[in-house]
Structure formats: C-alpha cells, structure tokens
C-alpha cells in the first residue's frame, strides 16, 4: 500500500477551495449575492475548479507515475459487472430525490399538495399556464420526470465532471491508504465545505445559510459515500459523474409537489434536509448488508499515487 501523497492532496484542496472562492468573489464584493446577474455563470465556473485543480496538480505539481488517465479514473470501468454501477448511479439518486418530498410530508415538514398547485403557479409565472391548460398537470410532471431521468444525467455530465474529476477522480483514491470508510467520509466533508461560498449566500439552504454549511457537509458525506462507492468498485470516475448528474437533474422536485405559496425549509425537508438523510442512509445500509460496501479489492488499491524516491549520488 502506498503512502499518501500529501503534497499533491494539499495543493489540490487548496487550489479547489481558493479557486472556488475566487469564482464567487463578485457575488460577495457586489453585495448582490445570488441575485447577481452573473451568478449562474459563476456557479457553473465554480464547478470546474476541482477539475482545474486536478489538472494543475497531476500535470505540474505531483504527476502520477501511472499516468493521469488511470490514476484519476478516466477509464470506463473494469470487472465486477461494472454496468450495474452505472445503472445504480443513473437511477438511485433520482429515486431518492423524488421520494424525499413525500417522506418529508409524512413527517410534517413539507406542505405536499397532490393537486400540484405549486407547479401550476410556476407555469403561470413563466407564462406557460394558458398554453398547457388543457393538459393534465400530472401528465406533464410524469413526462418531465421521465425526460429528466433519461437525459438529465447526460445533460449535466459536463459541469458535474468539473467536480467529480476532482473529488472522486483525484482526491478519493489519493486518500485511499487511510481506509475506505475514512476516505469516503473525509472526501465528503471536503466536498461539502467547498460549497461554503455559495451556501453562505443562501444557496440550497436559504432559511439558515450558516447552519446550511453544516447541513450541506453532511449531505455531501452521505451522497459522496454512494458516488465514491461506484468509483472504488469500478476504478472509474464516470459512474460518479452520471450519479451526480442524476442528482442535479432532479433538484426541481422540491417545487413540483409543494403547495403554492408555501416555503420549503430545506434544513428539514427534501433530500437535502434532516428528513431526507434517512433515505441516503438506507441505501448505504443496504450496500453494507449486501457486503458491497466496503469494496473488496478496489482497483485503485493496486496502483501507487506517489512518485518513487530518487536516489541522488553526490
């Protein structure tokens, strides 16, 4: 087992965090926060900062001896019926996102409206209400969910690759000597804290941005365990890219089923909040009970991530 490449890891974390804050600087300096006209573009650029950090570290600071492609999981996958991990990544995050509002409603922290008044209000606000007035709202919702499931992960693949090539591609295997559970948790914590500059502005947890930093960190640990599991099992970052893309594709379900005029407190409700965490934990528990997690003999355990020492003759 190789030693941890602390030089590469430290540079990666520092660059990813620093570049992330740099991308968000206009939002803070202007005082406009998420209302800044360039906020959507800047947040997309922020998603590419882990990939940029990975490129800088693996190209100039601490090149992996086995090459960037293998070391960062750019291979398609190997062994262990890897196609099932792609299917898991494509569907399970989406399922959790869809189910979570209903669980939150059962626990009394989400104002569920099966008449879809919130969705109707959203259509009216966008000017599409009249054009779609003759259609069943549920047929529109089901169609949207199916479209999101089929093409959402692919449409989101490019921006989420910017994150996944860093977190699961570079960071996770480089910390693997710590053990699978520690590396899954630590990489998830780092991923969650990386979101701090936008979470403090009210992104994802607008009702309590400060507490939202902690909430986002726990959420990223839970999701990161599942995404990281696909990386450890296949040696490939691509299932994690698809899983992250699936997760983002279903972010809109928060408003689809909410009652018009109601406020959704994501500290408590949906997959982001306290009532959503048991769903992620349940999936993790199933993998543990099936003895799929931790991964037996992960491909990345067989490669070294540090350059061999060079003897210098004086």
C-alpha positions in Angstrom: 0.0 0.0 0.0 1.5 3.3 -1.0 1.8 6.3 1.3 -0.5 9.3 0.9 0.7 11.9 -1.5 0.2 14.8 1.0 1.9 17.3 -1.3 -0.5 16.6 -4.1 -3.5 16.4 -1.9 -2.7 19.6 -0.1 -2.2 21.5 -3.3 -5.4 20.1 -4.7 -7.6 21.0 -1.7 -6.0 24.5 -1.5 -6.4 25.2 -5.2 -10.0 23.8 -5.4 -11.1 25.9 -2.4 -9.2 29.0 -3.4 -10.4 29.0 -7.0 -13.9 28.3 -5.7 -13.9 31.4 -3.5 -12.3 33.4 -6.4 -15.2 32.4 -8.7 -17.7 33.6 -6.1 -15.8 36.8 -5.2 -18.0 39.0 -7.5 -21.1 37.8 -5.7 -19.7 38.8 -2.3 -18.0 42.1 -3.4 -21.0 43.4 -5.2 -23.3 42.6 -2.3 -25.8 41.2 -4.7 -25.1 37.6 -3.8 -27.1 35.1 -5.7 -29.1 37.9 -7.3 -26.1 39.0 -9.2 -26.8 38.7 -13.0 -23.7 36.6 -13.5 -24.4 34.3 -10.5 -25.5 31.3 -12.7 -22.4 31.5 -14.9 -20.1 32.0 -11.9 -21.5 29.0 -10.1 -21.0 26.9 -13.2 -17.4 28.1 -13.4 -17.0 27.2 -9.8 -18.0 23.6 -10.6 -14.9 23.3 -12.8 -12.4 24.4 -10.1 -11.8 20.9 -8.7 -11.1 19.7 -12.3 -8.7 22.6 -12.8 -7.0 21.8 -9.5 -6.7 18.2 -10.6 -5.1 19.2 -13.9 -2.6 21.6 -12.3 -1.6 19.0 -9.6 -1.3 16.0 -11.9 0.4 17.9 -14.7 2.9 20.1 -12.9 3.0 19.6 -9.1 2.8 15.9 -8.5 2.4 13.8 -11.7 1.1 10.3 -11.0 3.6 7.7 -12.1 0.9 5.5 -13.8 -0.4 8.4 -15.9 -3.3 10.8 -15.4 -6.0 8.7 -17.1 -5.6 5.6 -14.9 -4.8 7.5 -11.7 -7.9 9.8 -11.9 -10.3 7.2 -13.1 -10.9 8.4 -16.7 -11.1 4.8 -17.8 -14.6 3.4 -18.5 -14.5 0.7 -15.8 -13.2 -2.7 -15.2 -14.6 -6.1 -14.0 -17.3 -6.7 -11.4 -20.1 -6.2 -13.9 -19.4 -2.5 -13.9 -22.5 -1.7 -15.9 -24.6 -2.3 -12.8 -22.8 0.5 -11.1 -23.7 2.8 -14.0 -27.3 1.8 -13.7 -27.2 2.4 -9.9 -25.7 5.9 -10.4 -28.3 6.7 -13.1 -31.4 5.7 -11.1 -30.8 5.7 -7.3 -30.0 9.4 -6.7 -33.1 10.3 -8.9 -35.3 7.9 -6.9 -34.2 9.4 -3.6 -34.8 12.9 -4.8 -38.3 12.0 -6.0 -39.3 10.1 -2.8 -37.9 12.6 -0.3 -40.6 15.3 -0.5 -43.2 12.6 0.2 -41.3 11.3 3.2 -40.8 14.9 4.4 -44.6 15.4 4.1 -45.3 12.3 6.2 -43.1 13.8 8.9 -44.9 17.1 8.8 -42.1 19.3 7.4 -43.2 19.7 3.8 -46.5 21.1 2.6 -47.4 18.5 0.0 -50.1 19.3 -2.5 -51.1 16.5 -4.8 -53.2 18.9 -6.8 -49.9 20.4 -7.9 -50.9 24.0 -7.1 -47.2 25.0 -6.7 -46.4 23.6 -10.1 -49.4 25.4 -11.6 -48.2 28.6 -10.1 -44.8 28.1 -11.5 -46.3 27.5 -15.0 -48.4 30.6 -14.7 -45.3 32.7 -13.6 -43.4 31.5 -16.7 -46.3 32.3 -19.0 -46.9 28.6 -19.9 -50.0 28.1 -17.9 -52.5 29.1 -20.6 -50.8 27.1 -23.3 -50.8 23.9 -21.1 -54.2 24.5 -19.6 -55.8 21.6 -21.5 -53.3 19.1 -20.3 -53.3 17.2 -17.0 -50.7 18.6 -14.7 -49.8 15.1 -13.5 -49.1 14.0 -17.1 -46.8 17.0 -17.5 -45.0 16.2 -14.3 -44.6 12.5 -15.1 -43.3 13.4 -18.6 -40.8 15.9 -17.1 -39.6 13.3 -14.6 -39.1 10.7 -17.3 -37.2 13.2 -19.5 -35.0 14.2 -16.6 -34.3 10.5 -15.8 -33.4 9.7 -19.4 -31.4 12.7 -20.5 -30.8 14.7 -17.3 -27.6 12.8 -16.2 -26.1 13.2 -19.7 -27.0 16.9 -20.0 -25.4 17.6 -16.6 -22.4 15.4 -17.3 -20.1 18.2 -18.5 -20.5 20.6 -15.5 -20.6 17.8 -12.8 -17.4 16.3 -14.4 -15.8 19.5 -13.3 -16.4 18.5 -9.7 -16.2 14.7 -10.0 -12.8 14.6 -11.6 -11.6 16.3 -8.5 -13.5 14.8 -5.7 -13.8 11.2 -6.8 -11.3 11.2 -9.6 -8.3 12.6 -7.8 -8.9 13.1 -4.1 -10.6 9.9 -3.1 -8.0 7.4 -4.5 -5.2 9.5 -3.2 -6.5 9.2 0.3 -7.3 5.5 0.0 -4.4 4.4 2.2 -6.5 5.8 5.1 -9.1 3.1 4.6 -12.3 3.1 2.6 -14.7 4.4 5.3 -12.3 7.2 6.4 -11.6 8.3 2.8 -15.3 8.3 1.9 -16.2 10.5 4.9 -13.2 12.8 4.7 -13.6 13.4 0.9 -17.3 14.1 1.5 -16.5 16.7 4.2 -14.0 18.5 1.9 -16.6 18.4 -0.9 -19.3 19.8 1.4 -17.1 22.6 2.8 -16.0 23.6 -0.7 -19.6 24.8 -1.2 -19.3 27.3 1.6 -19.0 30.5 -0.5 -22.4 29.9 -2.1 -24.1 28.2 0.8 -23.4 31.3 3.0 -25.2 33.3 0.3 -28.3 31.2 0.8 -27.9 28.6 -1.9 -29.7 25.3 -1.1 -30.5 26.4 2.5 -31.9 30.0 2.2 -33.7 29.8 5.6 -30.5 29.4 7.5 -27.3 29.8 5.4 -24.9 29.4 8.4 -26.4 26.2 9.5 -26.6 25.3 5.8 -22.8 24.9 5.7 -23.1 22.0 8.2 -26.2 20.6 6.5 -24.5 20.7 3.1 -21.4 19.0 4.5 -23.5 16.1 6.0 -25.4 15.8 2.7 -22.2 15.6 0.7 -20.8 13.0 3.0 -23.9 10.8 2.5 -24.1 11.3 -1.2 -20.3 11.1 -1.5 -20.3 7.6 0.1 -22.6 6.4 -2.7 -20.7 8.2 -5.5 -17.4 7.1 -4.0 -18.6 3.6 -3.8 -19.0 3.4 -7.6 -15.5 4.9 -8.0 -13.9 2.3 -5.7 -15.8 -0.6 -7.2 -15.1 0.2 -10.9 -11.9 2.2 -10.8 -13.8 4.8 -13.0 -15.0 8.3 -12.2 -17.7 8.1 -14.9 -20.4 6.4 -12.8 -19.9 9.1 -10.2 -20.3 11.7 -12.9 -23.6 10.1 -14.0 -24.8 9.8 -10.4 -24.0 13.5 -9.7 -25.7 14.5 -12.9 -28.8 12.5 -11.9 -28.9 14.2 -8.5 -28.8 17.7 -10.1 -31.4 16.8 -12.7 -34.0 16.2 -10.0 -33.3 19.3 -7.9 -36.6 20.8 -9.2 -38.8 18.2 -7.5 -38.7 20.5 -4.4 -41.1 22.9 -6.0 -43.1 20.4 -8.1 -45.1 18.9 -5.2 -45.2 21.9 -2.8 -48.3 23.8 -2.1 -48.5 27.2 -3.9 -47.2 30.0 -1.6 -45.6 27.6 0.9 -42.0 27.9 2.0 -39.8 24.8 1.8 -37.3 24.7 4.6 -34.6 22.5 3.2 -32.9 22.3 6.6 -35.7 19.9 7.4 -37.4 18.9 4.1 -36.4 17.0 0.9 -33.3 15.0 0.2 -31.2 18.0 1.4 -32.6 18.1 4.9 -32.9 16.1 8.1 -35.9 14.1 6.9 -34.1 13.2 3.7 -30.9 11.9 5.3 -32.5 8.5 6.4 -33.2 7.8 2.7 -29.5 8.1 1.8 -28.5 6.2 5.0 -30.9 3.4 4.0 -29.2 3.0 0.6 -25.8 2.9 2.3 -27.1 0.4 4.8 -28.4 -1.9 2.1 -25.0 -1.8 0.4 -23.3 -2.7 3.7 -25.8 -5.5 4.4 -25.2 -6.9 0.9 -21.5 -6.8 1.6 -20.9 -4.5 -1.3 -19.5 -1.7 0.9 -16.7 -1.5 1.7 -15.5 -2.7 -1.7 -13.5 -5.9 -1.7 -10.2 -5.4 -3.6 -10.8 -2.0 -5.2 -8.9 -1.5 -8.4 -7.3 1.8 -7.1 -5.7 -0.1 -4.3 -3.3 -1.7 -6.7 -1.7 1.5 -8.0 0.7 3.9 -6.5 -0.1 7.6 -6.4 3.2 9.0 -5.4 6.4 9.3 -7.4 9.2 6.9 -6.3 12.0 8.3 -4.3 15.1 9.2 -6.4 18.5 8.5 -5.0 20.9 11.3 -5.6 24.6 10.4 -6.0 26.7 13.2 -4.5 
